[in-house]
Amino acid sequence: MSRVLLIEDDRAVREGVTLTLRRRGHEVEAAPTGEAGLAALETFRPDLVLLDLMLPDKSGFEVCRRIRATQQIPIIMLTARGDDIDVVLGLEAGADDYIVKPARGEVLEARIRAVLRRAAPSDGGPDPAVTQPAEIHGDLTVDRAGLLVSKNGQDLALAPSEMKLLLYLSATPGRVFSRQQLLEHVWEHSYHGDARLVDACVMRLRTKVEDSSRSPKYIQTVRGFGYRFGPL
């Protein structure tokens, strides 16, 4: 199973989540502060980070930004408030998903599995053993088999949700997808209120692939309907 780094200052929550995940076969390293978590990131080398937003030494937002500055490891936020600005700010800082505390074991497991699948997506397409040509979309080159995206020859560092969203949209250029469709296919959620996951990811992705986020040519908004890739 996966290696999970839990950064959580509440001892009861930390011990409860650790026990729950270990019972489900995950290897868990728990850290009570942001600095301890960042140090463990280098020594433990997790597959995924569970990150509390309210930490005693530095905010979860800062920890998330520091992780994203060097790594594209999946990050799931832990928050006690599922409907306030903290969730949006955490997503804008680079988190892939969020979980409202307290969370049942099956919810933790489902979200972890979903975000790890986004880190290595499989869409039931052609046999990966067969070499597939890279796709050229304007200045972007998309290598689906290698999970690599470059712009003007420079590789782009995309978080798992950003990569999965770009791959999904670019598979059918010009087709419009609603936020709910993207939520179900990319994040594997069904709750309509989580559409902010889509909007935050689109915003982050545009800063990386577009020449101008104000005039996007790749990830386009179709007002009243959703998003599409191109047409260029």
Backbone hydrogen bonds, N-H to C=O, Kabsch-Sander energy under -0.5 kcal/mol:
donor,donor_aa,acceptor,acceptor_aa,energy
4,V,2,S,-0.6
4,V,27,E,-3.2
5,L,48,L,-2.6
6,L,4,V,-0.6
6,L,29,E,-2.9
7,I,5,L,-0.6
7,I,50,L,-3.1
8,E,6,L,-0.7
8,E,31,A,-2.4
11,R,9,D,-0.6
14,R,10,D,-3.0
15,E,11,R,-2.8
16,G,12,A,-2.3
17,V,13,V,-3.0
18,T,14,R,-2.1
19,L,15,E,-2.4
20,T,16,G,-2.4
21,L,17,V,-2.6
22,R,18,T,-2.4
23,R,19,L,-2.2
24,R,20,T,-0.9
25,G,22,R,-1.7
26,H,21,L,-2.4
27,E,2,S,-2.3
28,V,26,H,-0.6
29,E,4,V,-2.3
31,A,6,L,-3.1
37,G,33,T,-2.0
38,L,34,G,-2.5
39,A,35,E,-2.2
40,A,36,A,-2.3
41,L,37,G,-1.7
42,E,38,L,-0.8
42,E,39,A,-0.7
43,T,39,A,-1.3
44,F,40,A,-3.3
45,R,40,A,-0.7
45,R,41,L,-0.8
47,D,3,R,-3.0
48,L,3,R,-1.4
49,V,74,P,-2.3
50,L,5,L,-3.0
51,L,49,V,-0.6
51,L,76,I,-2.8
52,D,7,I,-2.8
52,D,50,L,-0.5
53,L,78,L,-1.6
55,L,53,L,-0.9
60,G,53,L,-2.6
63,V,59,S,-2.0
64,C,60,G,-2.6
65,R,61,F,-2.4
66,R,62,E,-2.4
67,I,63,V,-2.3
68,R,64,C,-2.6
69,A,65,R,-1.4
70,T,67,I,-1.5
71,Q,67,I,-2.8
76,I,49,V,-2.9
77,M,97,D,-2.5
78,L,51,L,-3.0
79,T,77,M,-0.5
79,T,99,I,-2.4
82,G,80,A,-0.5
84,D,81,R,-0.5
87,V,84,D,-1.1
88,V,84,D,-0.8
89,L,85,I,-2.7
90,G,86,D,-2.4
91,L,87,V,-2.3
92,E,88,V,-2.5
93,A,89,L,-1.6
94,G,90,G,-0.6
94,G,91,L,-1.0
95,A,90,G,-1.9
96,D,75,I,-2.7
97,D,75,I,-1.2
99,I,77,M,-2.5
101,K,79,T,-3.0
108,L,104,R,-2.2
109,E,105,G,-2.5
110,A,106,E,-2.2
111,R,107,V,-2.5
112,I,108,L,-2.5
113,R,109,E,-2.6
114,A,110,A,-2.2
115,V,111,R,-2.4
116,L,112,I,-2.1
117,R,113,R,-1.9
118,R,114,A,-1.6
119,A,115,V,-1.1
120,A,116,L,-0.8
130,V,127,D,-1.9
131,T,129,A,-0.6
135,E,142,V,-2.9
137,H,135,E,-0.6
137,H,140,L,-3.1
140,L,137,H,-2.6
141,T,150,S,-2.7
142,V,135,E,-2.7
143,D,141,T,-0.6
143,D,148,L,-3.2
144,R,142,V,-0.8
147,L,143,D,-0.8
148,L,143,D,-2.0
150,S,141,T,-2.3
151,K,154,Q,-2.7
152,N,139,D,-2.4
154,Q,151,K,-2.0
155,D,153,G,-0.5
156,L,149,V,-3.2
158,L,156,L,-1.0
163,M,159,A,-2.7
164,K,160,P,-2.6
165,L,161,S,-2.2
166,L,162,E,-2.3
167,L,163,M,-2.6
168,Y,164,K,-2.4
169,L,165,L,-2.6
170,S,166,L,-2.5
171,A,167,L,-0.8
172,T,169,L,-1.3
174,G,229,F,-2.5
175,R,172,T,-2.0
177,F,227,Y,-3.1
182,L,178,S,-2.2
183,L,179,R,-2.7
184,E,180,Q,-2.1
185,H,181,Q,-2.3
186,V,182,L,-2.9
187,W,182,L,-0.9
187,W,183,L,-0.7
188,E,183,L,-0.8
189,H,183,L,-1.9
192,H,190,S,-0.5
194,D,191,Y,-1.7
195,A,192,H,-1.6
196,R,193,G,-0.8
197,L,194,D,-2.2
198,V,194,D,-0.5
198,V,195,A,-0.7
199,D,195,A,-1.7
200,A,196,R,-2.5
201,C,197,L,-1.9
202,V,198,V,-2.6
203,M,199,D,-2.2
204,R,200,A,-2.1
205,L,201,C,-2.8
206,R,202,V,-2.5
207,T,203,M,-1.3
208,K,204,R,-0.6
208,K,205,L,-1.1
209,V,205,L,-2.1
210,E,206,R,-2.0
215,S,212,S,-0.8
220,Q,218,Y,-1.1
220,Q,228,R,-2.5
222,V,226,G,-3.0
223,R,221,T,-0.7
225,F,222,V,-2.6
226,G,222,V,-2.3
227,Y,177,F,-2.6
228,R,220,Q,-2.1
230,G,218,Y,-2.3
230,G,228,R,-0.7
